Amino acid sequence: MNTNFIEITPHDIEKNTFTAIGKDCFLITAKKDDNVNTMTAAWGGFGVMWNKNVAYIVIRPQRYTKEFVDFSDCFSLSFFDKEFKDKLSYLGTVSGRDEDKISKSELTTVYENNIPYFDEANMVVFCRKLFASEYTDDNFIDKELITKNYPNKDYHTLYIAEITKVLKR
């Protein structure tokens, strides 16, 4: 296991979230029983809610990782250098239901307080779930978002989670 991480506070995160999340993507990873699953995501963010530093993510109902996030109290967000773009693309297109995609990706799963993450990441954000809510038609003020993003009505679930720890290289 590579131990080249240092702990920083959420206030010390230097990554531009619009780039790290919206452009570069990241992995959402959680554990259910003795199994780990991950998915590539490009929607979410960091902020402050209920006087806590939080991350928010969204997951569609058909994603296998949703079962893992729903089961667990905690999950991790792993951010990578650009050289891992192909691996993140693979992890975002193949389901863990169909194959051991983590093993095939050749990423190394490690744990912090029983929360899985990837040793190759350049930053890891550990999160404890605080809130979950499914999107519905009625939630949308701008109904065009439904047409553009949800033609199959497979609405995301929004998760807001307290950032409990941040590690960076």
C-alpha positions in Angstrom: 0.0 0.0 0.0 1.3 3.4 -0.9 1.3 5.7 2.1 2.2 8.9 0.2 -1.0 10.6 1.4 -1.2 13.5 3.9 -4.4 14.6 5.6 -5.7 18.0 4.8 -8.8 19.8 5.9 -11.7 20.4 3.4 -10.7 24.1 3.5 -7.3 23.1 2.1 -8.7 21.4 -1.0 -7.0 23.2 -3.9 -8.7 21.5 -6.8 -11.2 23.5 -8.7 -14.4 21.5 -8.2 -15.7 22.5 -11.6 -12.7 20.9 -13.2 -12.2 17.9 -10.8 -15.9 16.9 -10.8 -17.4 18.3 -14.0 -14.5 17.8 -16.4 -12.0 15.2 -15.0 -14.6 12.9 -13.2 -14.1 11.0 -10.0 -15.0 7.6 -8.5 -17.7 7.0 -5.9 -16.9 3.9 -4.0 -18.7 2.0 -1.2 -18.7 -1.3 0.6 -21.7 -3.7 1.0 -21.0 -6.7 3.2 -17.6 -8.0 1.9 -18.0 -6.5 -1.6 -16.8 -3.2 -3.0 -18.2 -1.4 -6.0 -17.3 1.9 -7.7 -18.6 4.1 -10.4 -17.4 7.1 -12.4 -19.3 10.3 -11.8 -19.2 13.8 -13.2 -22.0 15.5 -11.3 -21.8 16.7 -7.7 -19.9 19.2 -5.6 -18.6 20.5 -2.3 -20.2 23.1 -0.1 -21.5 23.9 3.4 -24.9 22.6 4.6 -26.2 22.4 8.2 -23.0 24.0 9.4 -20.9 21.1 8.0 -18.5 20.8 5.2 -20.3 18.5 2.7 -20.0 16.7 -0.6 -23.1 16.1 -2.7 -23.4 13.4 -5.3 -26.2 12.0 -7.4 -26.7 8.4 -8.5 -29.3 7.0 -11.0 -31.4 4.1 -9.8 -30.0 1.5 -12.3 -26.4 2.0 -11.1 -25.1 -1.0 -9.1 -23.0 1.3 -6.9 -26.3 2.9 -5.7 -27.0 -0.4 -3.7 -23.6 0.0 -2.0 -24.0 3.7 -1.2 -27.6 3.0 0.1 -26.3 0.1 2.3 -23.3 1.9 3.8 -23.2 4.9 6.1 -20.0 6.1 4.4 -18.4 6.2 1.0 -15.3 7.7 -0.7 -14.7 10.0 -3.6 -11.4 9.3 -5.3 -9.9 11.9 -7.7 -7.1 11.0 -10.2 -4.5 12.5 -12.4 -5.3 12.7 -16.2 -3.3 9.5 -16.9 -6.1 7.5 -15.3 -8.8 8.8 -17.7 -9.1 5.5 -19.6 -9.5 3.5 -16.4 -12.2 5.9 -15.1 -14.0 5.7 -18.5 -13.9 1.9 -18.3 -15.2 1.9 -14.7 -18.0 4.2 -15.8 -19.2 2.0 -18.7 -19.0 -1.5 -17.2 -21.2 -2.7 -14.4 -19.9 -4.5 -11.4 -22.9 -6.7 -11.7 -21.4 -8.2 -14.9 -17.7 -8.5 -14.0 -15.1 -7.7 -11.4 -14.4 -4.3 -13.0 -12.2 -3.1 -10.1 -9.8 -6.0 -10.6 -9.8 -5.5 -14.3 -9.1 -1.8 -13.9 -5.9 -2.8 -12.0 -6.6 -0.1 -9.4 -5.6 -1.0 -5.8 -8.5 -1.0 -3.3 -7.4 0.2 0.2 -9.4 1.1 3.3 -9.6 3.9 5.8 -11.8 3.1 8.7 -13.4 0.3 6.6 -14.2 2.8 3.8 -12.8 1.6 0.4 -10.8 4.0 -1.8 -8.1 3.7 -4.4 -4.4 3.9 -3.6 -3.6 5.5 -7.1 -5.9 8.5 -6.4 -4.3 11.9 -6.0 -7.0 13.0 -3.5 -9.6 11.1 -1.6 -12.6 12.6 0.2 -14.3 10.4 2.8 -18.0 11.0 3.4 -20.7 10.1 6.0 -24.2 10.3 4.6 -26.5 12.9 6.1 -29.3 13.1 3.6 -30.8 11.3 0.6 -33.7 12.3 -1.6 -35.0 11.0 -4.9 -35.6 13.6 -7.6 -39.2 13.7 -8.9 -41.0 15.6 -11.7 -42.4 18.0 -9.1 -38.8 18.9 -7.9 -37.9 20.5 -11.2 -38.7 24.2 -11.7 -37.0 24.2 -15.1 -38.9 21.3 -16.8 -36.6 21.4 -19.7 -34.0 19.7 -17.5 -36.3 16.6 -17.4 -36.5 16.5 -21.2 -32.8 16.9 -21.6 -31.5 14.7 -18.8 -34.3 12.2 -17.9 -36.1 10.9 -21.1 -36.5 7.6 -19.3 -37.6 9.2 -16.0 -34.6 7.5 -14.3 -34.2 10.3 -11.8 -31.1 10.5 -9.7 -31.0 10.2 -5.9 -29.2 13.2 -4.3 -26.9 12.4 -1.4 -25.5 15.0 0.9 -22.7 13.7 3.0 -20.4 15.2 5.7 -16.8 15.3 4.7 -15.0 13.4 7.5 -11.5 13.3 6.1 -9.5 14.4 3.1 -6.2 12.8 1.9 -4.0 14.1 -0.8 -0.7 13.3 -2.4 
